[in-house]
């Protein structure tokens, strides 16, 4: 058995995308569902058998709520195999900033990889895992996603574990009823929306009350389908303190056209989108209240709970007039790292080796609708995601720009403001100024 630490967990398992709502609670927001999951765990008292007296006791930090039972079971297996030598506590609540500041970080973490990790990685707080990376056999196209962020010189600090691919979810029955084909160009997408609207069908169900749903969906899809996100961000980072609205590369210059197109798309949302949350969207889309929904695969479980017979397909949002430009949004939903201050690096590395074992990693991705990150990872088996496999295979994907903006900049709120009536020009200028201010620190 295992012991679990409890407390207030970060709501950012998404982006993970992030923390995903509990499949039993389709009416809850993802953040509310996170509280429900952790509260239930606390109430049930999951602390288990203590390790043997000579065992090395380490912790695994993993805060993605819908994956807690899965990792709990894995740790039971691992602890059983290493009884008397290693015992792992399942930490689902650690405040990483405080833990690193106290010199008591988790021994191994398995969590979303985004810009927020840089503060630990750039300062050399994460140990070198180069030898384990060779064992993990990460696909070069996946490793490139890690390399888009600044790394610590001479180290492989992070090993990818699971990748999520997201695109436009659509109701196959509604499309068939109105003789609609999957759009492959921006103008064709607009025509689909106009046809649906004329037929009295809401083309898109939007949930603007929760800012993250705008950022990871409509905004990321619009920008990623229009420009080379990695190149844009690399040029911004290179500008350093010279970044700003008047720089050669800026949010104001490079994102204006994609976001003007995004505003046109947003206009096809259902009435009252400003007051709708993630749980509302899952339930409404399951009921067929709109033809399309800009959410990732994490929503599919809730949709299936609400309507097991829902026929849902998925396609990348086209943002140009060239079908070959279509790409899907991806992010490293989970990545593994070991701090320099791990209490027992050897035991932590043993646990990491266990987790990257193909049968262990592949089972996780199959259950949680992720794409494998190894060179020889099997294809996804869920038929709802199979249309994305070819995009992943040829690396026709981009990392969502919302994953590359530090949390000190309220990017999600800016995205929400753009679709709810705030000035696009003013918001982009503010974003440029925020970025430049951060670079000067």
TANORVEN-V163008 format. One record per helix or strand of 2 or more residues. SS is the DSSP state (H for helix, E for strand). FROM is the first residue (numbers start at 1). TO is the last residue. If there is no record, write none. Layout:
BEGIN
{{SS FROM TO} {SS FROM TO}}
END
This chain:
BEGIN
{{E 4 5} {H 30 44} {E 56 61} {H 65 81} {E 86 91} {H 96 101} {E 108 111} {H 115 121} {H 130 136} {H 140 147} {E 159 166} {E 168 171} {H 172 177} {H 186 198} {E 204 205} {H 211 224} {H 229 242} {H 251 254} {H 256 266} {H 273 275} {H 278 286} {E 292 293} {H 297 306} {E 312 315} {H 323 325} {E 328 337} {H 345 356} {H 358 367} {H 386 393} {E 397 399} {H 401 404} {H 411 419} {H 424 440}}
END
